Amino acid sequence: GSEMCIRDRGTCTWTISNFSKLKLDKNGEKSSDIFSIGGHKWWLSLYPRGYGSAKDESLSLYLVLADNANELPKGWKVTADFSFSVICQHDRDKSRKGVDKNREFNAKGRDWGWPNFISLTDFHDAANGFLVNDTVTFEARIEVNPPPTGVVSVNATSAHEGTCTCTIPNFSKLKLDWLGWKHSDVFSIGGHKWELEVYPRGYGSTKD
């Protein structure tokens, strides 16, 4: 094939030769092969002529979570730090890079990245060394963060009574939603389902 996707310790290197002859789908997209990092499957999504508002202006590049949703728990989310580089083949130090931290991939947003990753003018300028002999190399570094949710254990003493213990690691780094709360996983006691809500900064106060 004309492309390779090589994975190494959380880095996927995607080299595309015959770039000008790439076959794109009807949306102008080219997908990399699927690769595995951090216990999850991913692919890179490239729009050589740009996507959306960046069309005909910038090269767009996204990271897509490729896990089968049916195999993930309900309400799943995967949080990751990732970066993309387009490699300068004359001098790696002049590669162009974008970094995104603590990005949450979930059922509503499985892909994140940059519509304006690099302007088409810069990308196609031979002096910049991104496209050499019609070949380009992208590099994606991905670090999947451990799930921040605590461990819920239920000790049912009888059919109608029980104790739920909710352990929250990294409490100071808890990701709260916009109401300033964090809720536990759902647990069952007495034939009903419950969850605990925690407001680490108090409820009803103005945050910060």
Secondary structure as UniProt FT lines:
FT   STRAND          3..8
FT   TURN            9..10
FT   STRAND          11..16
FT   HELIX           19..21
FT   TURN            26..27
FT   STRAND          30..31
FT   STRAND          35..37
FT   TURN            38..39
FT   STRAND          40..47
FT   TURN            48..49
FT   HELIX           52..54
FT   TURN            55..57
FT   STRAND          58..65
FT   HELIX           69..71
FT   TURN            74..75
FT   STRAND          77..86
FT   HELIX           92..94
FT   STRAND          96..106
FT   TURN            107..108
FT   STRAND          111..119
FT   HELIX           120..124
FT   HELIX           126..128
FT   TURN            133..134
FT   STRAND          135..144
FT   STRAND          151..158
FT   TURN            159..160
FT   STRAND          161..167
FT   HELIX           171..173
FT   TURN            178..179
FT   STRAND          182..183
FT   STRAND          187..189
FT   TURN            190..191
FT   STRAND          192..194
FT   STRAND          197..198
FT   TURN            200..201
//
